[in-house]
């Protein structure tokens, strides 16, 4: 299983070999929520809910855009 370093506590984090960019993982040591930002080499960054991409939003497809038109 590949490993990388937690950007928060500098401890080793085990990452599933099948993970893709944008997948999340938690550091077992400091319990920080991390996101995979690079694959070769594997690079992690802190996951910030406020910066979540709108395309990942579950409600994105359910919005009635016609209702918002003037």
CHARMM-style PDB file with segment names, atoms N, HN, CA, C and O in Angstrom:
ATOM      1  N   UNK     1       0.851  -1.172   0.000  1.00  0.00      PROA
ATOM      2  CA  UNK     1       0.000   0.000   0.000  1.00  0.00      PROA
ATOM      3  C   UNK     1       0.898   1.236   0.000  1.00  0.00      PROA
ATOM      4  O   UNK     1       1.803   1.343   0.827  1.00  0.00      PROA
ATOM      5  N   UNK     2       0.651   2.182  -0.933  1.00  0.00      PROA
ATOM      6  HN  UNK     2      -0.085   2.096  -1.605  1.00  0.00      PROA
ATOM      7  CA  UNK     2       1.481   3.385  -0.997  1.00  0.00      PROA
ATOM      8  C   UNK     2       1.287   4.278   0.229  1.00  0.00      PROA
ATOM      9  O   UNK     2       0.237   4.262   0.872  1.00  0.00      PROA
ATOM     10  N   UNK     3       2.310   5.043   0.530  1.00  0.00      PROA
ATOM     11  HN  UNK     3       3.163   5.056   0.008  1.00  0.00      PROA
ATOM     12  CA  UNK     3       2.238   5.987   1.642  1.00  0.00      PROA
ATOM     13  C   UNK     3       2.710   7.359   1.169  1.00  0.00      PROA
ATOM     14  O   UNK     3       3.405   7.497   0.163  1.00  0.00      PROA
ATOM     15  N   UNK     4       2.306   8.355   1.932  1.00  0.00      PROA
ATOM     16  HN  UNK     4       1.742   8.243   2.749  1.00  0.00      PROA
ATOM     17  CA  UNK     4       2.766   9.725   1.722  1.00  0.00      PROA
ATOM     18  C   UNK     4       2.775  10.408   3.085  1.00  0.00      PROA
ATOM     19  O   UNK     4       2.458   9.778   4.094  1.00  0.00      PROA
ATOM     20  N   UNK     5       3.124  11.656   3.125  1.00  0.00      PROA
ATOM     21  HN  UNK     5       3.381  12.168   2.306  1.00  0.00      PROA
ATOM     22  CA  UNK     5       3.248  12.384   4.393  1.00  0.00      PROA
ATOM     23  C   UNK     5       2.045  13.308   4.588  1.00  0.00      PROA
ATOM     24  O   UNK     5       1.637  14.012   3.664  1.00  0.00      PROA
ATOM     25  N   UNK     6       1.485  13.300   5.791  1.00  0.00      PROA
ATOM     26  HN  UNK     6       1.817  12.728   6.542  1.00  0.00      PROA
ATOM     27  CA  UNK     6       0.383  14.191   6.148  1.00  0.00      PROA
ATOM     28  C   UNK     6       0.915  15.626   6.199  1.00  0.00      PROA
ATOM     29  O   UNK     6       1.902  15.889   6.886  1.00  0.00      PROA
ATOM     30  N   UNK     7       0.276  16.555   5.485  1.00  0.00      PROA
ATOM     31  HN  UNK     7      -0.526  16.341   4.928  1.00  0.00      PROA
ATOM     32  CA  UNK     7       0.744  17.944   5.502  1.00  0.00      PROA
ATOM     33  C   UNK     7       0.504  18.648   6.840  1.00  0.00      PROA
ATOM     34  O   UNK     7       1.066  19.715   7.086  1.00  0.00      PROA
ATOM     35  N   UNK     8      -0.319  18.063   7.700  1.00  0.00      PROA
ATOM     36  HN  UNK     8      -0.775  17.195   7.500  1.00  0.00      PROA
ATOM     37  CA  UNK     8      -0.634  18.673   8.990  1.00  0.00      PROA
ATOM     38  C   UNK     8       0.338  18.242  10.081  1.00  0.00      PROA
ATOM     39  O   UNK     8       0.860  19.080  10.816  1.00  0.00      PROA
ATOM     40  N   UNK     9       0.584  16.925  10.190  1.00  0.00      PROA
ATOM     41  HN  UNK     9       0.159  16.245   9.593  1.00  0.00      PROA
ATOM     42  CA  UNK     9       1.388  16.427  11.314  1.00  0.00      PROA
ATOM     43  C   UNK     9       2.696  15.749  10.888  1.00  0.00      PROA
ATOM     44  O   UNK     9       3.472  15.320  11.742  1.00  0.00      PROA
ATOM     45  N   UNK    10       2.944  15.651   9.591  1.00  0.00      PROA
ATOM     46  HN  UNK    10       2.314  15.999   8.898  1.00  0.00      PROA
ATOM     47  CA  UNK    10       4.168  15.054   9.037  1.00  0.00      PROA
ATOM     48  C   UNK    10       4.316  13.562   9.318  1.00  0.00      PROA
ATOM     49  O   UNK    10       5.420  13.025   9.230  1.00  0.00      PROA
ATOM     50  N   UNK    11       3.222  12.889   9.653  1.00  0.00      PROA
ATOM     51  HN  UNK    11       2.325  13.325   9.725  1.00  0.00      PROA
ATOM     52  CA  UNK    11       3.252  11.439   9.842  1.00  0.00      PROA
ATOM     53  C   UNK    11       2.918  10.740   8.524  1.00  0.00      PROA
ATOM     54  O   UNK    11       2.343  11.337   7.615  1.00  0.00      PROA
ATOM     55  N   UNK    12       3.287   9.479   8.442  1.00  0.00      PROA
ATOM     56  HN  UNK    12       3.754   8.993   9.180  1.00  0.00      PROA
ATOM     57  CA  UNK    12       3.023   8.684   7.258  1.00  0.00      PROA
ATOM     58  C   UNK    12       1.532   8.352   7.154  1.00  0.00      PROA
ATOM     59  O   UNK    12       0.909   7.959   8.140  1.00  0.00      PROA
ATOM     60  N   UNK    13       0.964   8.512   5.954  1.00  0.00      PROA
ATOM     61  HN  UNK    13       1.470   8.832   5.153  1.00  0.00      PROA
ATOM     62  CA  UNK    13      -0.437   8.208   5.702  1.00  0.00      PROA
ATOM     63  C   UNK    13      -0.493   7.129   4.627  1.00  0.00      PROA
ATOM     64  O   UNK    13       0.120   7.263   3.568  1.00  0.00      PROA
ATOM     65  N   UNK    14      -1.232   6.057   4.909  1.00  0.00      PROA
ATOM     66  HN  UNK    14      -1.730   5.948   5.770  1.00  0.00      PROA
ATOM     67  CA  UNK    14      -1.411   4.984   3.930  1.00  0.00      PROA
ATOM     68  C   UNK    14      -2.545   5.360   2.987  1.00  0.00      PROA
ATOM     69  O   UNK    14      -3.627   5.749   3.425  1.00  0.00      PROA
ATOM     70  N   UNK    15      -2.284   5.240   1.686  1.00  0.00      PROA
ATOM     71  HN  UNK    15      -1.404   4.924   1.331  1.00  0.00      PROA
ATOM     72  CA  UNK    15      -3.248   5.614   0.661  1.00  0.00      PROA
ATOM     73  C   UNK    15      -3.520   4.381  -0.198  1.00  0.00      PROA
ATOM     74  O   UNK    15      -2.591   3.695  -0.624  1.00  0.00      PROA
ATOM     75  N   UNK    16      -4.790   4.107  -0.446  1.00  0.00      PROA
ATOM     76  HN  UNK    16      -5.545   4.664  -0.100  1.00  0.00      PROA
ATOM     77  CA  UNK    16      -5.186   2.986  -1.290  1.00  0.00      PROA
ATOM     78  C   UNK    16      -4.623   3.194  -2.697  1.00  0.00      PROA
ATOM     79  O   UNK    16      -4.698   4.297  -3.239  1.00  0.00      PROA
ATOM     80  N   UNK    17      -4.065   2.151  -3.282  1.00  0.00      PROA
ATOM     81  HN  UNK    17      -4.004   1.255  -2.842  1.00  0.00      PROA
ATOM     82  CA  UNK    17      -3.468   2.240  -4.614  1.00  0.00      PROA
ATOM     83  C   UNK    17      -4.495   2.597  -5.683  1.00  0.00      PROA
ATOM     84  O   UNK    17      -4.124   3.083  -6.752  1.00  0.00      PROA
ATOM     85  N   UNK    18      -5.775   2.366  -5.417  1.00  0.00      PROA
ATOM     86  HN  UNK    18      -6.077   1.971  -4.549  1.00  0.00      PROA
ATOM     87  CA  UNK    18      -6.849   2.655  -6.377  1.00  0.00      PROA
ATOM     88  C   UNK    18      -7.388   4.076  -6.271  1.00  0.00      PROA
ATOM     89  O   UNK    18      -8.275   4.451  -7.038  1.00  0.00      PROA
ATOM     90  N   UNK    19      -6.873   4.877  -5.334  1.00  0.00      PROA
ATOM     91  HN  UNK    19      -6.153   4.572  -4.711  1.00  0.00      PROA
ATOM     92  CA  UNK    19      -7.380   6.237  -5.157  1.00  0.00      PROA
ATOM     93  C   UNK    19      -7.067   7.092  -6.374  1.00  0.00      PROA
ATOM     94  O   UNK    19      -6.071   6.887  -7.066  1.00  0.00      PROA
ATOM     95  N   UNK    20      -7.952   8.060  -6.613  1.00  0.00      PROA
ATOM     96  HN  UNK    20      -8.761   8.226  -6.051  1.00  0.00      PROA
ATOM     97  CA  UNK    20      -7.789   8.999  -7.714  1.00  0.00      PROA
ATOM     98  C   UNK    20      -7.726  10.409  -7.163  1.00  0.00      PROA
ATOM     99  O   UNK    20      -8.052  10.647  -6.001  1.00  0.00      PROA
ATOM    100  N   UNK    21      -7.306  11.337  -7.999  1.00  0.00      PROA
ATOM    101  HN  UNK    21      -7.041  11.144  -8.944  1.00  0.00      PROA
ATOM    102  CA  UNK    21      -7.245  12.735  -7.603  1.00  0.00      PROA
ATOM    103  C   UNK    21      -8.638  13.199  -7.184  1.00  0.00      PROA
ATOM    104  O   UNK    21      -9.618  12.957  -7.888  1.00  0.00      PROA
ATOM    105  N   UNK    22      -8.721  13.865  -6.036  1.00  0.00      PROA
ATOM    106  HN  UNK    22      -7.925  14.062  -5.464  1.00  0.00      PROA
ATOM    107  CA  UNK    22      -9.998  14.331  -5.506  1.00  0.00      PROA
ATOM    108  C   UNK    22     -10.576  13.423  -4.438  1.00  0.00      PROA
ATOM    109  O   UNK    22     -11.483  13.829  -3.711  1.00  0.00      PROA
ATOM    110  N   UNK    23     -10.066  12.188  -4.327  1.00  0.00      PROA
ATOM    111  HN  UNK    23      -9.330  11.858  -4.917  1.00  0.00      PROA
ATOM    112  CA  UNK    23     -10.534  11.276  -3.278  1.00  0.00      PROA
ATOM    113  C   UNK    23     -10.041  11.766  -1.923  1.00  0.00      PROA
ATOM    114  O   UNK    23      -9.019  12.445  -1.822  1.00  0.00      PROA
ATOM    115  N   UNK    24     -10.791  11.405  -0.883  1.00  0.00      PROA
ATOM    116  HN  UNK    24     -11.621  10.853  -0.965  1.00  0.00      PROA
ATOM    117  CA  UNK    24     -10.439  11.837   0.474  1.00  0.00      PROA
ATOM    118  C   UNK    24      -9.931  10.677   1.313  1.00  0.00      PROA
ATOM    119  O   UNK    24     -10.304   9.522   1.105  1.00  0.00      PROA
ATOM    120  N   UNK    25      -9.078  11.010   2.257  1.00  0.00      PROA
ATOM    121  HN  UNK    25      -8.775  11.948   2.426  1.00  0.00      PROA
ATOM    122  CA  UNK    25      -8.512  10.054   3.204  1.00  0.00      PROA
ATOM    123  C   UNK    25      -8.300  10.802   4.519  1.00  0.00      PROA
ATOM    124  O   UNK    25      -8.127  12.021   4.520  1.00  0.00      PROA
ATOM    125  N   UNK    26      -8.312  10.075   5.641  1.00  0.00      PROA
ATOM    126  HN  UNK    26      -8.452   9.084   5.640  1.00  0.00      PROA
ATOM    127  CA  UNK    26      -8.057  10.684   6.946  1.00  0.00      PROA
ATOM    128  C   UNK    26      -6.707  10.229   7.467  1.00  0.00      PROA
ATOM    129  O   UNK    26      -6.313   9.077   7.286  1.00  0.00      PROA
ATOM    130  N   UNK    27      -6.009  11.137   8.109  1.00  0.00      PROA
ATOM    131  HN  UNK    27      -6.329  12.073   8.256  1.00  0.00      PROA
ATOM    132  CA  UNK    27      -4.747  10.796   8.764  1.00  0.00      PROA
ATOM    133  C   UNK    27      -5.069  10.056  10.049  1.00  0.00      PROA
ATOM    134  O   UNK    27      -5.844  10.546  10.871  1.00  0.00      PROA
ATOM    135  N   UNK    28      -4.484   8.886  10.231  1.00  0.00      PROA
ATOM    136  HN  UNK    28      -3.855   8.488   9.563  1.00  0.00      PROA
ATOM    137  CA  UNK    28      -4.730   8.096  11.437  1.00  0.00      PROA
ATOM    138  C   UNK    28      -4.131   8.744  12.687  1.00  0.00      PROA
ATOM    139  O   UNK    28      -4.591   8.498  13.802  1.00  0.00      PROA
ATOM    140  N   UNK    29      -3.117   9.563  12.496  1.00  0.00      PROA
ATOM    141  HN  UNK    29      -2.744   9.763  11.590  1.00  0.00      PROA
ATOM    142  CA  UNK    29      -2.436  10.168  13.633  1.00  0.00      PROA
ATOM    143  C   UNK    29      -3.153  11.420  14.152  1.00  0.00      PROA
ATOM    144  O   UNK    29      -3.448  11.510  15.343  1.00  0.00      PROA
ATOM    145  N   UNK    30      -3.436  12.388  13.266  1.00  0.00      PROA
ATOM    146  HN  UNK    30      -3.197  12.315  12.298  1.00  0.00      PROA
ATOM    147  CA  UNK    30      -4.033  13.660  13.705  1.00  0.00      PROA
ATOM    148  C   UNK    30      -5.511  13.788  13.320  1.00  0.00      PROA
ATOM    149  O   UNK    30      -6.169  14.757  13.698  1.00  0.00      PROA
ATOM    150  N   UNK    31      -6.032  12.811  12.569  1.00  0.00      PROA
ATOM    151  HN  UNK    31      -5.497  12.024  12.262  1.00  0.00      PROA
ATOM    152  CA  UNK    31      -7.439  12.741  12.170  1.00  0.00      PROA
ATOM    153  C   UNK    31      -7.871  13.883  11.245  1.00  0.00      PROA
ATOM    154  O   UNK    31      -9.059  14.189  11.147  1.00  0.00      PROA
ATOM    155  N   UNK    32      -6.907  14.511  10.570  1.00  0.00      PROA
ATOM    156  HN  UNK    32      -5.941  14.263  10.649  1.00  0.00      PROA
ATOM    157  CA  UNK    32      -7.216  15.559   9.610  1.00  0.00      PROA
ATOM    158  C   UNK    32      -7.805  14.932   8.350  1.00  0.00      PROA
ATOM    159  O   UNK    32      -7.325  13.899   7.884  1.00  0.00      PROA
ATOM    160  N   UNK    33      -8.841  15.555   7.802  1.00  0.00      PROA
ATOM    161  HN  UNK    33      -9.230  16.395   8.181  1.00  0.00      PROA
ATOM    162  CA  UNK    33      -9.426  15.109   6.541  1.00  0.00      PROA
ATOM    163  C   UNK    33      -8.556  15.653   5.410  1.00  0.00      PROA
ATOM    164  O   UNK    33      -8.309  16.856   5.324  1.00  0.00      PROA
ATOM    165  N   UNK    34      -8.095  14.750   4.546  1.00  0.00      PROA
ATOM    166  HN  UNK    34      -8.295  13.773   4.616  1.00  0.00      PROA
ATOM    167  CA  UNK    34      -7.171  15.115   3.477  1.00  0.00      PROA
ATOM    168  C   UNK    34      -7.764  14.754   2.126  1.00  0.00      PROA
ATOM    169  O   UNK    34      -8.636  13.890   2.031  1.00  0.00      PROA
ATOM    170  N   UNK    35      -7.289  15.417   1.088  1.00  0.00      PROA
ATOM    171  HN  UNK    35      -6.581  16.119   1.165  1.00  0.00      PROA
ATOM    172  CA  UNK    35      -7.726  15.149  -0.276  1.00  0.00      PROA
ATOM    173  C   UNK    35      -6.485  14.850  -1.122  1.00  0.00      PROA
ATOM    174  O   UNK    35      -5.438  15.473  -0.943  1.00  0.00      PROA
ATOM    175  N   UNK    36      -6.612  13.899  -2.039  1.00  0.00      PROA
ATOM    176  HN  UNK    36      -7.463  13.393  -2.185  1.00  0.00      PROA
ATOM    177  CA  UNK    36      -5.516  13.562  -2.945  1.00  0.00      PROA
ATOM    178  C   UNK    36      -5.450  14.650  -4.015  1.00  0.00      PROA
ATOM    179  O   UNK    36      -6.405  14.843  -4.767  1.00  0.00      PROA
ATOM    180  N   UNK    37      -4.314  15.367  -4.084  1.00  0.00      PROA
ATOM    181  HN  UNK    37      -3.538  15.210  -3.474  1.00  0.00      PROA
ATOM    182  CA  UNK    37      -4.150  16.431  -5.071  1.00  0.00      PROA
ATOM    183  C   UNK    37      -3.129  16.074  -6.145  1.00  0.00      PROA
ATOM    184  O   UNK    37      -3.040  16.749  -7.171  1.00  0.00      PROA
ATOM    185  N   UNK    38      -2.368  15.025  -5.913  1.00  0.00      PROA
ATOM    186  HN  UNK    38      -2.440  14.477  -5.079  1.00  0.00      PROA
ATOM    187  CA  UNK    38      -1.382  14.572  -6.891  1.00  0.00      PROA
ATOM    188  C   UNK    38      -1.241  13.066  -6.835  1.00  0.00      PROA
ATOM    189  O   UNK    38      -1.419  12.456  -5.780  1.00  0.00      PROA
ATOM    190  N   UNK    39      -0.919  12.463  -7.979  1.00  0.00      PROA
ATOM    191  HN  UNK    39      -0.774  12.958  -8.835  1.00  0.00      PROA
ATOM    192  CA  UNK    39      -0.839  11.002  -8.035  1.00  0.00      PROA
ATOM    193  C   UNK    39       0.575  10.466  -8.249  1.00  0.00      PROA
ATOM    194  O   UNK    39       0.858   9.335  -7.852  1.00  0.00      PROA
ATOM    195  N   UNK    40       1.453  11.224  -8.851  1.00  0.00      PROA
ATOM    196  HN  UNK    40       1.224  12.143  -9.173  1.00  0.00      PROA
ATOM    197  CA  UNK    40       2.792  10.713  -9.139  1.00  0.00      PROA
ATOM    198  C   UNK    40       3.825  11.791  -8.881  1.00  0.00      PROA
ATOM    199  O   UNK    40       4.197  12.496  -9.819  1.00  0.00      PROA
ATOM    200  N   UNK    41       4.299  11.953  -7.680  1.00  0.00      PROA
ATOM    201  HN  UNK    41       3.997  11.380  -6.918  1.00  0.00      PROA
ATOM    202  CA  UNK    41       4.041  11.139  -6.490  1.00  0.00      PROA
ATOM    203  C   UNK    41       2.713  11.507  -5.833  1.00  0.00      PROA
ATOM    204  O   UNK    41       2.135  12.555  -6.121  1.00  0.00      PROA
ATOM    205  N   UNK    42       2.242  10.640  -4.954  1.00  0.00      PROA
ATOM    206  HN  UNK    42       2.712   9.789  -4.719  1.00  0.00      PROA
ATOM    207  CA  UNK    42       0.993  10.889  -4.235  1.00  0.00      PROA
ATOM    208  C   UNK    42       1.191  12.099  -3.336  1.00  0.00      PROA
ATOM    209  O   UNK    42       2.139  12.157  -2.553  1.00  0.00      PROA
ATOM    210  N   UNK    43       0.293  13.056  -3.455  1.00  0.00      PROA
ATOM    211  HN  UNK    43      -0.478  13.009  -4.091  1.00  0.00      PROA
ATOM    212  CA  UNK    43       0.375  14.280  -2.664  1.00  0.00      PROA
ATOM    213  C   UNK    43      -0.988  14.560  -2.053  1.00  0.00      PROA
ATOM    214  O   UNK    43      -2.018  14.436  -2.716  1.00  0.00      PROA
ATOM    215  N   UNK    44      -0.981  14.939  -0.779  1.00  0.00      PROA
ATOM    216  HN  UNK    44      -0.145  15.040  -0.241  1.00  0.00      PROA
ATOM    217  CA  UNK    44      -2.209  15.231  -0.046  1.00  0.00      PROA
ATOM    218  C   UNK    44      -2.237  16.685   0.381  1.00  0.00      PROA
ATOM    219  O   UNK    44      -1.198  17.319   0.561  1.00  0.00      PROA
ATOM    220  N   UNK    45      -3.454  17.203   0.540  1.00  0.00      PROA
ATOM    221  HN  UNK    45      -4.298  16.688   0.394  1.00  0.00      PROA
ATOM    222  CA  UNK    45      -3.653  18.547   1.073  1.00  0.00      PROA
ATOM    223  C   UNK    45      -4.848  18.472   2.013  1.00  0.00      PROA
ATOM    224  O   UNK    45      -5.647  17.541   1.919  1.00  0.00      PROA
ATOM    225  N   UNK    46      -4.982  19.427   2.909  1.00  0.00      PROA
ATOM    226  HN  UNK    46      -4.333  20.184   2.986  1.00  0.00      PROA
ATOM    227  CA  UNK    46      -6.130  19.441   3.811  1.00  0.00      PROA
ATOM    228  C   UNK    46      -7.401  19.627   3.007  1.00  0.00      PROA
ATOM    229  O   UNK    46      -7.448  20.458   2.100  1.00  0.00      PROA
ATOM    230  N   UNK    47      -8.436  18.857   3.335  1.00  0.00      PROA
ATOM    231  HN  UNK    47      -8.397  18.183   4.072  1.00  0.00      PROA
ATOM    232  CA  UNK    47      -9.722  18.978   2.677  1.00  0.00      PROA
ATOM    233  C   UNK    47     -10.486  20.110   3.330  1.00  0.00      PROA
ATOM    234  O   UNK    47     -10.639  20.145   4.551  1.00  0.00      PROA
ATOM    235  N   UNK    48     -10.969  21.040   2.512  1.00  0.00      PROA
ATOM    236  HN  UNK    48     -10.845  21.012   1.521  1.00  0.00      PROA
ATOM    237  CA  UNK    48     -11.726  22.178   3.008  1.00  0.00      PROA
ATOM    238  C   UNK    48     -13.111  22.141   2.383  1.00  0.00      PROA
ATOM    239  O   UNK    48     -13.248  22.345   1.177  1.00  0.00      PROA
ATOM    240  N   UNK    49     -14.130  21.887   3.174  1.00  0.00      PROA
ATOM    241  HN  UNK    49     -14.019  21.721   4.154  1.00  0.00      PROA
ATOM    242  CA  UNK    49     -15.510  21.783   2.694  1.00  0.00      PROA
ATOM    243  C   UNK    49     -15.939  23.043   1.955  1.00  0.00      PROA
ATOM    244  O   UNK    49     -16.724  22.961   1.010  1.00  0.00      PROA
ATOM    245  N   UNK    50     -15.441  24.206   2.364  1.00  0.00      PROA
ATOM    246  HN  UNK    50     -14.803  24.272   3.131  1.00  0.00      PROA
ATOM    247  CA  UNK    50     -15.834  25.466   1.738  1.00  0.00      PROA
ATOM    248  C   UNK    50     -15.325  25.578   0.307  1.00  0.00      PROA
ATOM    249  O   UNK    50     -15.915  26.293  -0.502  1.00  0.00      PROA
ATOM    250  N   UNK    51     -14.242  24.884  -0.015  1.00  0.00      PROA
ATOM    251  HN  UNK    51     -13.763  24.302   0.643  1.00  0.00      PROA
ATOM    252  CA  UNK    51     -13.670  24.940  -1.351  1.00  0.00      PROA
ATOM    253  C   UNK    51     -14.148  23.800  -2.236  1.00  0.00      PROA
ATOM    254  O   UNK    51     -13.621  23.604  -3.330  1.00  0.00      PROA
ATOM    255  N   UNK    52     -15.128  23.056  -1.782  1.00  0.00      PROA
ATOM    256  HN  UNK    52     -15.557  23.216  -0.893  1.00  0.00      PROA
ATOM    257  CA  UNK    52     -15.651  21.920  -2.532  1.00  0.00      PROA
ATOM    258  C   UNK    52     -16.150  22.373  -3.903  1.00  0.00      PROA
ATOM    259  O   UNK    52     -16.841  23.386  -4.014  1.00  0.00      PROA
ATOM    260  N   UNK    53     -15.802  21.628  -4.931  1.00  0.00      PROA
ATOM    261  HN  UNK    53     -15.241  20.805  -4.840  1.00  0.00      PROA
ATOM    262  CA  UNK    53     -16.192  21.963  -6.298  1.00  0.00      PROA
ATOM    263  C   UNK    53     -17.694  21.784  -6.467  1.00  0.00      PROA
ATOM    264  O   UNK    53     -18.253  20.785  -6.015  1.00  0.00      PROA
ATOM    265  N   UNK    54     -18.349  22.733  -7.108  1.00  0.00      PROA
ATOM    266  HN  UNK    54     -17.896  23.545  -7.476  1.00  0.00      PROA
ATOM    267  CA  UNK    54     -19.804  22.666  -7.290  1.00  0.00      PROA
ATOM    268  C   UNK    54     -20.207  21.446  -8.107  1.00  0.00      PROA
ATOM    269  O   UNK    54     -21.323  20.952  -7.946  1.00  0.00      PROA
ATOM    270  N   UNK    55     -19.353  20.953  -8.961  1.00  0.00      PROA
ATOM    271  HN  UNK    55     -18.446  21.354  -9.092  1.00  0.00      PROA
ATOM    272  CA  UNK    55     -19.666  19.776  -9.768  1.00  0.00      PROA
ATOM    273  C   UNK    55     -19.793  18.532  -8.893  1.00  0.00      PROA
ATOM    274  O   UNK    55     -20.434  17.561  -9.295  1.00  0.00      PROA
ATOM    275  N   UNK    56     -19.201  18.546  -7.717  1.00  0.00      PROA
ATOM    276  HN  UNK    56     -18.681  19.335  -7.390  1.00  0.00      PROA
ATOM    277  CA  UNK    56     -19.298  17.415  -6.799  1.00  0.00      PROA
ATOM    278  C   UNK    56     -20.540  17.507  -5.915  1.00  0.00      PROA
ATOM    279  O   UNK    56     -20.845  16.569  -5.178  1.00  0.00      PROA
ATOM    280  N   UNK    57     -21.252  18.620  -5.982  1.00  0.00      PROA
ATOM    281  HN  UNK    57     -21.004  19.382  -6.581  1.00  0.00      PROA
ATOM    282  CA  UNK    57     -22.423  18.828  -5.139  1.00  0.00      PROA
ATOM    283  C   UNK    57     -23.557  17.901  -5.554  1.00  0.00      PROA
ATOM    284  O   UNK    57     -23.928  17.873  -6.727  1.00  0.00      PROA
ATOM    285  N   UNK    58     -24.110  17.147  -4.619  1.00  0.00      PROA
ATOM    286  HN  UNK    58     -23.808  17.170  -3.666  1.00  0.00      PROA
ATOM    287  CA  UNK    58     -25.174  16.197  -4.910  1.00  0.00      PROA
ATOM    288  C   UNK    58     -26.436  16.874  -5.428  1.00  0.00      PROA
ATOM    289  O   UNK    58     -27.186  16.269  -6.193  1.00  0.00      PROA
ATOM    290  N   UNK    59     -26.683  18.119  -5.024  1.00  0.00      PROA
ATOM    291  HN  UNK    59     -26.074  18.610  -4.402  1.00  0.00      PROA
ATOM    292  CA  UNK    59     -27.898  18.822  -5.418  1.00  0.00      PROA
ATOM    293  C   UNK    59     -27.731  19.598  -6.720  1.00  0.00      PROA
ATOM    294  O   UNK    59     -28.663  20.277  -7.151  1.00  0.00      PROA
ATOM    295  N   UNK    60     -26.583  19.513  -7.345  1.00  0.00      PROA
ATOM    296  HN  UNK    60     -25.826  18.962  -6.995  1.00  0.00      PROA
ATOM    297  CA  UNK    60     -26.291  20.275  -8.550  1.00  0.00      PROA
ATOM    298  C   UNK    60     -27.309  20.005  -9.654  1.00  0.00      PROA
ATOM    299  O   UNK    60     -27.781  20.943 -10.295  1.00  0.00      PROA
ATOM    300  N   UNK    61     -27.651  18.750  -9.883  1.00  0.00      PROA
ATOM    301  HN  UNK    61     -27.267  17.987  -9.361  1.00  0.00      PROA
ATOM    302  CA  UNK    61     -28.567  18.397 -10.953  1.00  0.00      PROA
ATOM    303  C   UNK    61     -30.022  18.611 -10.614  1.00  0.00      PROA
ATOM    304  O   UNK    61     -30.864  18.576 -11.511  1.00  0.00      PROA
ATOM    305  N   UNK    62     -30.350  18.830  -9.362  1.00  0.00      PROA
ATOM    306  HN  UNK    62     -29.666  18.858  -8.634  1.00  0.00      PROA
ATOM    307  CA  UNK    62     -31.748  18.945  -8.968  1.00  0.00      PROA
ATOM    308  C   UNK    62     -32.255  20.389  -8.925  1.00  0.00      PROA
ATOM    309  O   UNK    62     -33.427  20.614  -8.623  1.00  0.00      PROA
ATOM    310  N   UNK    63     -31.415  21.349  -9.213  1.00  0.00      PROA
ATOM    311  HN  UNK    63     -30.463  21.166  -9.458  1.00  0.00      PROA
ATOM    312  CA  UNK    63     -31.816  22.756  -9.165  1.00  0.00      PROA
ATOM    313  C   UNK    63     -32.661  23.108 -10.380  1.00  0.00      PROA
ATOM    314  O   UNK    63     -32.337  22.702 -11.496  1.00  0.00      PROA
ATOM    315  N   UNK    64     -33.721  23.845 -10.181  1.00  0.00      PROA
ATOM    316  HN  UNK    64     -33.984  24.174  -9.274  1.00  0.00      PROA
ATOM    317  CA  UNK    64     -34.604  24.287 -11.261  1.00  0.00      PROA
ATOM    318  C   UNK    64     -34.132  25.650 -11.757  1.00  0.00      PROA
ATOM    319  O   UNK    64     -34.493  26.686 -11.197  1.00  0.00      PROA
ATOM    320  N   UNK    65     -33.325  25.637 -12.809  1.00  0.00      PROA
ATOM    321  HN  UNK    65     -33.031  24.796 -13.263  1.00  0.00      PROA
ATOM    322  CA  UNK    65     -32.755  26.872 -13.327  1.00  0.00      PROA
ATOM    323  C   UNK    65     -33.809  27.749 -14.006  1.00  0.00      PROA
ATOM    324  O   UNK    65     -33.684  28.973 -13.989  1.00  0.00      PROA
ATOM    325  N   UNK    66     -34.808  27.171 -14.583  1.00  0.00      PROA
ATOM    326  HN  UNK    66     -34.909  26.176 -14.597  1.00  0.00      PROA
ATOM    327  CA  UNK    66     -35.871  27.939 -15.241  1.00  0.00      PROA
ATOM    328  C   UNK    66     -36.590  28.843 -14.253  1.00  0.00      PROA
ATOM    329  O   UNK    66     -37.006  29.943 -14.617  1.00  0.00      PROA
ATOM    330  N   UNK    67     -36.742  28.408 -13.031  1.00  0.00      PROA
ATOM    331  HN  UNK    67     -36.404  27.514 -12.735  1.00  0.00      PROA
ATOM    332  CA  UNK    67     -37.436  29.192 -12.014  1.00  0.00      PROA
ATOM    333  C   UNK    67     -36.667  30.463 -11.653  1.00  0.00      PROA
ATOM    334  O   UNK    67     -37.271  31.456 -11.246  1.00  0.00      PROA
ATOM    335  N   UNK    68     -35.353  30.443 -11.796  1.00  0.00      PROA
ATOM    336  HN  UNK    68     -34.862  29.637 -12.126  1.00  0.00      PROA
ATOM    337  CA  UNK    68     -34.508  31.585 -11.439  1.00  0.00      PROA
ATOM    338  C   UNK    68     -34.393  32.616 -12.551  1.00  0.00      PROA
ATOM    339  O   UNK    68     -33.736  33.640 -12.364  1.00  0.00      PROA
ATOM    340  N   UNK    69     -35.001  32.380 -13.682  1.00  0.00      PROA
ATOM    341  HN  UNK    69     -35.534  31.548 -13.834  1.00  0.00      PROA
ATOM    342  CA  UNK    69     -34.901  33.323 -14.813  1.00  0.00      PROA
ATOM    343  C   UNK    69     -35.838  34.503 -14.591  1.00  0.00      PROA
ATOM    344  O   UNK    69     -36.894  34.350 -13.977  1.00  0.00      PROA
ATOM    345  N   UNK    70     -35.472  35.643 -15.071  1.00  0.00      PROA
ATOM    346  HN  UNK    70     -34.614  35.768 -15.569  1.00  0.00      PROA
ATOM    347  CA  UNK    70     -36.278  36.860 -14.928  1.00  0.00      PROA
ATOM    348  C   UNK    70     -37.289  36.968 -16.032  1.00  0.00      PROA
ATOM    349  OT1 UNK    70     -38.057  37.930 -16.074  1.00  0.00      PROA
TER     350      UNK     70
END
